Amino acid sequence: MKIKNWSATLEASESIAIIRQELGKHGARKFALVRRGSQAVGFTFDLLIAEQFFHFRVALDLEAIVPLVAQSMEQGVTALVRQQAYRTAWANLRDHVASGLALVDSGAAEIERVFFPYLLMDEEGQETYFEAFQKHRLLPAPVEKDATIPGEWKVVMEG
């Protein structure tokens, strides 16, 4: 199976510019790229929520996508495949941000809900909430098997 955007032709810098512009339209401030060497591997931005600025970091795992792009291109890992993986990663991140902002625009979600996994836990910016979950498996308390779900939510099991 070929991964989404495996043949993206838009340069990463153009996808980054689109992400920056779309986040800016939704109130993001202080957009900055996170770099590893000469490559952008993510970005940071601030959002004003309830009269307080919150800091976010969105990161890419470029090495994880390289073999998937190579497989989609039906090639081994080459410099050309690595360049394509870079374009693909940013194209997918652009689409991810765009779909999240579409939820915000349609009233289906708040911007803080969409970007919560990327919210930095402290001023030093060392760890996002998702990274803390991944590292420490910070999970909510387990729910008993026959517990009712509060509020209007109902779980319907079919099949």
C-alpha positions as CSV (number, residue, x, y, z in Angstrom):
1,M,0.0,0.0,0.0
2,K,1.3,3.4,-0.9
3,I,1.2,6.1,1.8
4,K,-0.6,9.4,1.4
5,N,1.3,12.0,-0.5
6,W,4.2,9.6,-1.3
7,S,4.6,11.4,-4.7
8,A,4.1,15.0,-3.4
9,T,5.7,17.5,-5.7
10,L,5.2,20.6,-3.6
11,E,8.5,21.5,-1.9
12,A,8.5,21.2,1.9
13,S,9.1,25.0,2.2
14,E,5.8,25.6,0.4
15,S,3.9,23.2,2.7
16,I,5.5,24.9,5.7
17,A,4.4,28.3,4.3
18,I,0.8,27.0,4.0
19,I,0.9,25.6,7.6
20,R,2.2,28.9,8.9
21,Q,-0.4,31.0,7.0
22,E,-3.4,28.8,8.1
23,L,-2.3,28.7,11.7
24,G,-1.9,32.5,11.6
25,K,-5.4,32.9,10.3
26,H,-6.5,31.0,13.4
27,G,-4.6,33.3,15.8
28,A,-1.3,31.4,16.1
29,R,1.7,33.6,17.0
30,K,5.5,33.2,17.2
31,F,5.6,30.4,14.5
32,A,9.1,29.0,14.4
33,L,10.7,26.0,12.7
34,V,12.5,23.3,14.7
35,R,15.6,22.2,12.8
36,R,17.9,19.2,12.9
37,G,20.9,20.3,10.8
38,S,19.5,21.9,7.6
39,Q,16.2,20.2,7.7
40,A,13.0,21.5,9.4
41,V,11.7,18.6,11.6
42,G,8.8,20.5,13.2
43,F,7.5,23.8,14.3
44,T,6.4,25.7,17.4
45,F,3.7,28.3,17.8
46,D,1.7,30.1,20.5
47,L,-2.1,30.3,20.9
48,L,-4.0,32.7,23.0
49,I,-6.6,30.7,24.9
50,A,-8.8,32.2,27.6
51,E,-6.5,35.3,27.8
52,Q,-3.3,33.2,28.3
53,F,-0.7,32.2,25.8
54,F,0.0,28.5,25.4
55,H,3.0,27.0,23.6
56,F,2.8,24.1,21.1
57,R,5.4,22.0,19.3
58,V,4.6,19.7,16.4
59,A,7.4,17.4,15.3
60,L,8.0,15.0,12.5
61,D,9.8,11.6,12.6
62,L,11.5,11.9,9.2
63,E,13.5,8.6,9.6
64,A,10.3,6.7,10.1
65,I,8.8,7.8,6.8
66,V,11.9,7.1,4.6
67,P,11.3,3.3,4.3
68,L,7.6,3.9,3.7
69,V,8.3,6.3,0.9
70,A,10.9,3.9,-0.5
71,Q,8.4,1.1,-0.5
72,S,5.7,3.3,-2.1
73,M,8.3,4.3,-4.8
74,E,9.3,0.7,-5.2
75,Q,13.0,1.6,-4.6
76,G,15.7,1.2,-2.1
77,V,16.7,4.1,0.2
78,T,18.5,6.7,-1.9
79,A,19.2,10.4,-1.6
80,L,16.2,10.9,-4.0
81,V,13.9,8.8,-1.7
82,R,15.1,10.8,1.3
83,Q,14.2,14.1,-0.5
84,Q,10.8,12.7,-1.5
85,A,10.2,11.5,2.1
86,Y,10.9,15.1,3.3
87,R,8.3,16.5,0.9
88,T,5.9,13.7,1.8
89,A,6.3,14.3,5.5
90,W,5.5,18.0,5.2
91,A,2.7,17.4,2.8
92,N,1.1,15.0,5.3
93,L,1.6,17.4,8.2
94,R,0.1,20.2,6.1
95,D,-3.0,18.1,5.4
96,H,-3.2,17.1,9.1
97,V,-3.1,20.8,10.2
98,A,-5.7,21.7,7.5
99,S,-8.1,19.0,8.5
100,G,-7.8,20.0,12.2
101,L,-8.5,23.6,11.3
102,A,-11.4,22.5,9.1
103,L,-13.0,21.0,12.3
104,V,-12.4,24.3,14.1
105,D,-14.0,26.3,11.2
106,S,-17.0,24.1,11.1
107,G,-17.6,24.3,14.8
108,A,-16.9,20.6,15.4
109,A,-13.9,21.3,17.7
110,E,-12.1,24.0,19.5
111,I,-8.5,24.8,18.3
112,E,-7.1,23.8,21.7
113,R,-8.8,20.4,21.4
114,V,-7.3,19.8,17.9
115,F,-3.8,20.7,19.0
116,F,-3.8,19.5,22.7
117,P,-1.4,16.6,22.0
118,Y,1.2,19.2,20.9
119,L,0.7,21.5,24.0
120,L,4.0,21.9,25.8
121,M,3.7,20.9,29.5
122,D,6.1,23.5,30.8
123,E,7.8,26.8,29.9
124,E,11.1,25.0,29.1
125,G,9.3,23.2,26.2
126,Q,10.8,19.9,26.9
127,E,7.8,17.7,26.6
128,T,4.3,17.8,25.0
129,Y,1.3,16.2,26.6
130,F,1.4,13.4,24.0
131,E,5.1,12.8,24.7
132,A,4.4,12.6,28.4
133,F,1.6,10.1,27.7
134,Q,3.8,8.1,25.4
135,K,6.8,8.1,27.9
136,H,4.9,7.6,31.1
137,R,1.7,6.0,29.9
138,L,-0.3,8.7,31.8
139,L,-3.7,7.3,31.5
140,P,-7.0,8.1,33.1
141,A,-8.2,5.7,35.8
142,P,-9.8,2.5,34.3
143,V,-13.6,2.3,34.0
144,E,-15.4,-0.6,35.5
145,K,-16.9,-3.0,33.0
146,D,-20.5,-2.1,33.6
147,A,-20.0,1.6,34.5
148,T,-22.3,4.1,32.9
149,I,-21.0,6.9,30.9
150,P,-21.9,10.3,32.4
151,G,-23.8,13.0,30.4
152,E,-25.4,12.5,27.1
153,W,-22.8,10.0,25.7
154,K,-23.9,6.5,25.0
155,V,-21.8,3.6,23.7
156,V,-23.5,1.4,21.2
157,M,-21.9,-1.9,20.4
158,E,-22.9,-3.6,17.2
159,G,-22.0,-7.0,15.9
